[in-house]
Amino acid sequence: MSGTSSEPMTSADFESLMSTLASAWNRGDITTAMRYFTADIVYHEPPDRQLYVGLDAMYEFSGGSDPPPMSLVWHHLIFDPETSIGMGEYTYHGERQYHGVAIVQCAGGRIRRWREYQYANELDWPAFVGESRFDNDAG
């Protein structure tokens, strides 16, 4: 797979990384999910609503050894290979439902930085985006 420290990450690599991460979280397999982050991962929801630094903090934030049921669905994933920065629109359902955008920077085929903006809202994705829905929006 590309995206290792010697090969640049491609858009396909990024989509695979984000989809595989979502699958691990959705199964409640937090140990596997942590494999997709660098040791120095920084997760941030500005302006300091949430901040987690390092794998241990990310593991606990993700539910640790007893994660609650959750579902993460990516609606759009976009990646710039020159900067190793990608983004994804998503719907997350756990104790509450959120729609949001995560902007991530990758290094060595893993996620190094994760910055997220989200809104708590119980509407389904098509109703949430309304008239701004793209022709290829995944539901």
N, C-alpha and C positions, 0 to 999 in steps of 0.2 A: 504494500500500500504506500502511496505517496504521502507526504506530510510528515515523514520522519525528519530528524534534524538535518539529514543530507539531501532530501528531496523536498521541493516546495509542495505545499498542500494545494490541491485542486478544488474546484467547486464541488465535484463529485465526492471527494474525500470529506469535505466539510459537511455535506448533506448526510453522508454515512455516519460521521461522528455524532452529529446532533440527533439523528434518528435512533442510533444505537444507545446513546445516553438516555433519551426519552423512554425507550423500551425497558432499560434497566430500572429506571425510576418507577415506571408504571408497574413492573413486576414486584417492586419492593426490594430489589436487589441493590442495596446501597453500596455494598462492598465493590461490586462490579462497576457501578456508576462512578465511583471515585477513581477508577483506572483512566477515565477520560479527562482528568484534570492534572495539571502540573502540581508539584509539591508546594509551589508558592502561589497557588490560586488565590485570587482576590475576587470575591463576590460583593457587589455594591449596588444598593438601591438608593440613588441620590435623592435628596441631600442628607445622607446618613440615616435613612429610615432603617436600613439593614446594612451591616458590614460584617463579612466573615473572611478571615485571612488564614490560609493554610488548609491542608487536607483534613486535619482533625476538626476544625471549625465547620468546614463544608460537610463533613460526614454527619456531625450532630444536627446541623441545619437541615439536612436532607432526611432526617428521621432516625439516624443511627441504627442501632441493632433492632429497633422495634418501630419501623416507619408506619405512619398511618396510610390508609389507602389513598392513592393519588392517580391522577391522569394528566399527562401533558401531551398536547397535540400541537404540532407545528403547522401553521397555515402557509407560511412563506419562509424560505431560507435563501439568503443572498450572501455571496462571498467574494471578496477582493483578494486574489492570490498575491498581489504585489505588497499588500500591507498585512496579510494574514488576519484581516478583520472581517467578520461576518455578522449577520444579524438574522433574527427570526421573529416573526409574529406568532403568537401562541395563544392557546387557551389552556389554563391550568385549573383543575378541579381537585380540591382537597377538602379541608374544613369549610372553605369558601371557594368561590369561582373567581378567577381573574383572567382578563385578557390583557396582553401586553406585548412588549418588544424587548428582546434581549440582544445586546450588542456584545460580541465576544472577540477576543484576540487569542489566536492560537500560536503555539510554539511546539515544535517537535511532534506534531500530530495530536496534541492535546490542548485543552482549554486552559489558558493562563490568566485571563481577565474576563469577568462577566459583569456587565453593567445592565441593569434592568429597570424598566419603567412599566408599571402595571396599574390596572384599575379593577377594583372589586365590582363585579356586575354579574347578575344571574341570567342575562339574556344569552341566547345561543349566538354563535359567531355571526351567522348571516344577519340577525337582527341587530347585533352590536355594531357592525360596520355599516349597516344600512345602505344608503345611496353611494357610499364610497367603495362598495364591494367591487373587486376586480373580476374580470370575466373568468379567470382561472382560480378564484378563491375556493379553497378546500373547506368544506363545512365542518 
